């Protein structure tokens, strides 16, 4: 009921804002897409249980934007209707939206920010896992996220800036067993970046976040730190940090009683290369982080390694704030690590990205490795029956290649692979062995422009899952979809 009431309030607020704006102040872009999909395994069922199906997909979308001195507004929404040829009971309608609002009350100092997102997510990643609503897996549900609150930004001292924010929000799921969550976030930061060579910079920061789960209790996370930086030369900056954390891994601890420190440097190498590295100590041990970026005219590279406390809900909120889709197969977590459950771990992650632009084609490659370290003593619950997840390791690769065959036609191929290794434990703390899970997807497509506003596309994809655990649903799927799209509005708008 809270979700529905807020949804109505948010919709009414956005509608009032839109009505109050002159039509000329709005920019909009949209399209209507209709297509026919065929698959030999509509439920992503195990071998011997496959069912083929034809699917009619109709999906109108609308993006509306406004930017002025006092108001920034964005709304991006898609209504998707799916109609199944052989079994009309599968028919469904899905809504996806992303909306952001920033109202400036006092000269870019006092403002009010809002954010809302509605999408479909996988419920149990040990079941059939997919990134599209076309498959009737019974393993997807709506996830509605919203967050809103005031922001204050003002100059302080000689060259410093004060920023203070306080957000309240919710994560509401549909009819699945995922828990709804009330969220709180507050941050106060005072900072000044170093200027000329020989100058000092500083950042004093306090961050508080809280998640109130329907059944699992509360999660509180706090950190406070002071970072000093020194511009040693035009290309080299040195920094050091001291502060305090709460013991994130201990569900009963929220006090700032764990000392932390960090020291490192950031430098520019040549033209377009940056490198930053740091070593430190937090409540869970020695920490490392490093990032290297290279940008050239037709190339881009990035390598980044981080270590930090995390859980699925924190990562989901951070992705939504960046305007990214929080769902997908990255990684296919066990039930302990899915959103809507207070699962805490230390996250070690390595990301690699490379992009190449040629005269008529673009090649993109991504890879990652991630380790989720859990305290086994915190996994054991008296009322839990079955295996519990311990440490997990993931790695995966993604690739895509797009080639312009002519003025109207382009071809594309893509692939991804995901691997997950999980340690399992019995309720008494004894080992229950380990499981391994593999996900593959390969796709190929053609896009043809029928005109300035009309496009035709054909995509064929193959999905495969292979796991060693008894609860893992293995499957193969081969299918394709042909779609035609008609766009309207300002074609020059950049979508997020």
N, C-alpha and C positions, 0 to 999 in steps of 0.2 A: 504494500500500500504506500509506503514511503517513497519507493521508486516511482510508482505511477503518479503520485501527487507532485513529486519534484519534476517529473517529466512534463506534466501539464504546466507547472509554473515556469519551467525553463522555456517551453514552447511559447507560452503567452508572453514572457519577457522578450524573447527574440522577435516575436511578431510585432509587439509594440514598438520596438526599436526600429524594425524595418519600415513600419507604417509611418513613423515620425521622420524618416529620411526621404528626401526627394528621390524620385526614380533615377535621375541622372547621377546621383551619388553612389549608386550600386553598380557593381560589376558582377557579371554572372557568366557562368559557363555550364553547359550540360550536354547530355546525350541520351538517346534512347537506343538500347541494344536488344536485339532479338536473335536467338540462335537455337540450334538443334545439336544435342550431345548424344553420343552413343557410348556405352560402356559394357564390358563383359562381366563386371562384378560390382553392381551398384551398392552393395552393402559392405564392400571390402571384407568379404567373408573368407574363411579358410578354404583350402582346396577341397573340392567336392560339394561345396555349398554355394557356389557362385550363381548369381542371377544376372542375365543381361537385361538392359533397359534402354529405352529411348527417352530423352528428356527435352522438353521445350523450356527455354529460359528467356524471360522477358525482364529487362532491368533498366528502368529510367533512372537517371541521376541528375542532380542539380547542385552546383556550387555557387554560393553567393558571397561576395566580399565587399567590405567598405573600410576605407581608411581615411581618417581626418584628424584634425588636431585633438579633438576630445574623445574620439571613439574609433576603435579598431574592432572589426567584427568579421568572422568567417564562419560559414556553414557549408558543409560538404556531406551530402546524403545520397544514398542509393536504396531503392526499393526493388527487391529481387523476388520474382515469382517463378517457381519451379513446378512444372506439370509433367507427370510421369505417364508414359504410354500404356504400360502393362498393369500398373497398380496405382490407381488414382488416390488411394489412401496415403500415399507418400507425398502428395502435393503439399507445398508449403510456401509461405511468404516470409522473407527475411529483410530486416532493415539494418543498414549500416550507416552510421553518421559520425561526424567529428565536428565539433563546434567550439569556437574560442571567442572570448569577449574581453576587451580591455577598455574601461572607462576612465578617462583622466579628469579628476576633479580639480586639482590645483597644479597647474603649470608643470606637468610631468613629475610632480613630487608625490601627491597622494592619488592613488588610483584603485580601481577594483577590477580584479581579474577572475574570469570564470572559464572552465574547461569541461567539456562533456564528450563522451564517446560511447557508442553502442556498436557492438560487433558480436560475432559468434566465435566461441572458443571450444577447444577440445576439453571434455570433462575428465576422462581417465586416459592418460597417455599410454597405459598398458593395453588399452583396447585399440580398435582401428583409428588411426590418426591421420588427419588430412587437413589441407589448407584451403578447401573449397566446400561450399554447401551442396554441391551437386550430388555427392555420395550420401546415401541414406544410412549412415552408420549407427544412428541412435546414440552417438557419443559426442554431440555438440549441443551447446546451449548459448542463450543470449548472455552477454556480460555488459552491464551498464555502469559506467564510471562517471562520476562528476566530482568537481572540486571548485571551490570559490572562496574568495577572501580578499582583504585589503593589502595594498602594497604601499610602502613609503620609501622614497628615494630622495636624498638631499645631500648637498655638499657639507663637508665637515672639516674642521681644521683648515690648513692652507690649501692642500691639493687632494684631500681625502673625500670619500663618499660613504654615506650611511645608507644601508638598505635593510628594511625590516618587512617581513611578510608573515601572514598567518592564514592558513587555509584549513577549511573543514570540508569533508566530502564523504562519499560512500562508494562502495563497489557492491552492486546488486546482481545476482545471478537469477536465472529463470527457475525452472522446476527441478534442477539437478541437486545433487547432494553437496555441491560446493557451498561454502559458508558465505553469507553476506558480511560485509565489513564496514564499520564506521572508521573514518580516517581523520587524523589531525597532523598538521605540519606547521612548524614555526621556524623561522631563521632570522637571526640578526647578524649583520656583517658590517664591519668598518674596514675599508681598505684604501690603499694608495699604491699604485704601481710605481716602481722606480723609473726615473726619467733619464737624465744625462749620466754619463760615466761617472762613477764615484758616488752616486746617490743611493739612498735607502728607500725601500718600500715595505709595507706592512699589510697584514690582513688578520683581523681578529674576528672569529666566527663562532657562533653557537647555533647548533641545529638540533631540533627535537622533532621526533615523529612517533606516532602512536597508531596502532591498528587494534580495534576492538572487534574480535570475532564473535559470531553468534554463539558458538559452543566452546571453542578452543581457548577462550580467555583473552588476555591482552598481550600485545607486544609493544614495548617501549624501547626506543633507541635514542641515545643522546651522545653528542660529541661536542667538545669545545677546544679551540686551539688558537695559538698565536703564531703566525708565520712571518718571518723577517726575510727580506731579500735584498741583495746588494748587486748593483750593476757594475761588474768588475771591468768590463770592456763593452764595446758596441755590440759584440756578438756573444758575450758570456755573462750569464746571471747566476749567482749563487744564492741558495736559500736554506733556511732551517726552520723547524717547527717544533713546538712543545704544546702539550695539551692533555686532555683526559677524556676517556670513554667510559661508558658502562660496559659490563661484561655481556655482550650481545648473546652469547651462547647459553647463558644462564637465565632461564625463564623467570626466576625469582629476583633478578637483580636489574635495577634501573638507575642506580646511583652513579654519579661521575667519580668513580674511585679507582679507575685503571689508568695509569700514566702512559702517555704515548710521546714519541719523538720521531723526527724525520729530518734528513739532510740530503741535499742533492744539488743539481745544476741543470740549467737549460742553455742551449747554445744554438747558433745558426751556423750552418756549414755550407759554404759556397753560396749559390743562388737557388733559393727555393727549398733548401733542406733545413729541417729543425730536428733537434734531438734533446730529450729530457730524461733524466734518470734520478732515482732517489732510493735510499735505504733507510729503514726505520724500525721501530719496535712498537707493537701494540699488545693487547691483552692475550692474543693467541700466538705471539712469537715474532720473530724477525720478518719484516715485510720488504718487498721489492716492487718497484714499478719502473717502467721505461716506455718511451714512445718515440718512434722515428717516422717523420713524414717527408716525402719528396714529391714535389710538384713540378712537372715540366710541361711544355706546351701541349704535348699529346700523350703524356703519361702521368700516372699518379700512383704512389705507393704509400702504404702505411703499415707499420708493425707496432703493436701495443701490447704490453703485459701489465696486468693489475692484480692486486690482492686486496680483498675487502670483505667485511661482513655483509651478508645478503639473505634475502628470502624471495620467493617468487612474487609476492605482492609488492615488495619494494621495487623490484626490477620492472614489474608491469607498470607501476605508476611513473617511474622515470621514463620509460618508453613512451607513454602517453603524453607526458609533458614535452617530449621532443617531437611529437606529432607522428610517431611511428606506430605500426601495427604491433601490439603486444603478443598476438597469437602466432601460431605457426609451429614449426618443428625444430626449434632451436633453443634448447635441446628437447628431446622427448623424455621428459622427466618421469620418474616413478610417482606413485600416488602421494608419497610423502612430500614431493617437491612441487606439486601443482598449486596454482593459485587457489585462495580460499582455505588454506591450511597453514597454521603457524609452524613452518619448518625453517629452522635457522641453520646456517652453515657458513663456513669461510670459503669464499669463491676465488680461486686462482684461474685466471683466464688469459689466453694468448690469442690475439686477432691479427690476421694478415689480409691485406687488400691490395690488389693491383688492377689498374685499368689502363687500356691502350686504345688510342683512337688512330685509325688509319684513314686513308682517303675515302673509302666507301664502307668501312666496317668498324665495329667497336667490340673489343674483347674485355670481359671483366672476370676476375678470379678472386675468390674469397676462401679463407680457411680459418679454423679456430680449434683450440684445445681448451678444455675446461675441467677443473677438478673441484668437486664440492666436498669439503671436509666437514664431517659431523662428529660431535661428541657422542659416542655410543651410549654413554650413561643417560643422556637426555632423550634417547629414542625409546626407552623401555617404558611402557604405560601398563598399569595394572589391568585396565579394561580392554586392552587390545588383544585380539586373537589373530594369529597369523604372523607372517614375516614382516619385519621392519627394515627400512633401507638405511644403510650406513653410508660410507664414502661412495661417491659416484664419479666416474671419469667419462667425458664426452669428447669426441672430436668429429670434425666434418669438413667437407669441401663443397663449394658452390662454383658454378661457372656458367657464363652466358656469352654467346657470340651472335651479333646482329650484322647482316650484310645487305647493303642496298644493291638489289639486282637491276634496278632501273629507276626512272623518275617516279613511278607509281608502286613499285613492288619491292619488298624487303623480306628476307628470310632470317629465321632465328633458330638457334638450338640452345638448350639449357640442360643442366644436370645438377643434382645435389646428392650427397651421401652423408648419413649420420650414423655414428656408432656410440653405444652407451654400454658401459660396464658398471654393474651395481653390486655392492656387498649387501647381503641380507642377514638379518638377525631374528632369532626367535624371541618371544616375549620374556624369557628368562635371561636373555643376554647372550646365549650361545649362538655360534655362527650357523646360519642356514645355507651357506654356500654363496655363490654369486651367479648372476645372470648377464647375458650379453644380448644386445638388441641392435639390429641393422635396418636402416631405412634407405631406400634408393628411389630416385625419380629421374626419368629422362624425358625430354619433350622436344618437339620440333614444330615450327610453325611458318606460315606465310601470311603476309599482310599486303593487301592491294587497295589502293586508293581509287574509289569510283568517282571522286570529285573533291571539291574543297571541303565539303562537310560530310561526306559519306565514305565509309571504309568497310572492307570485307576482310575477315581473318579466318584462318584455319589452324587449329592446334591439335596435335596428337601427342599423347603422353602415356608413359608406362610407369606404374608404381609397383614396388616390391617391398615386403617386410619379412624379416627372418630373425627370430629370436630363440634363445636357448631356454628361457624361463617358461614354466608351465602355464602362466597366466597370459602370455603374450599371444596375440592373434596374428598369425602369419597369413599373408595374402599376396596375390598378384592381381593386377588390374591393367587392362589395355583399353584405351578409349580415345575419343576425340570430340571436338566441338567446332562447328562452323557458325560464325556470327556476322551480322551486319549492324553497323552503328551509324546513326545520324546525329550529328552534333548541332548545337545552336548556341547563340550568345557570342561573347568575345573570345575568339579562337586564340588570341595572343596571351591569355591568362596563364600564369604558371601555377600548376597544381602543386600542392605540398608533397 
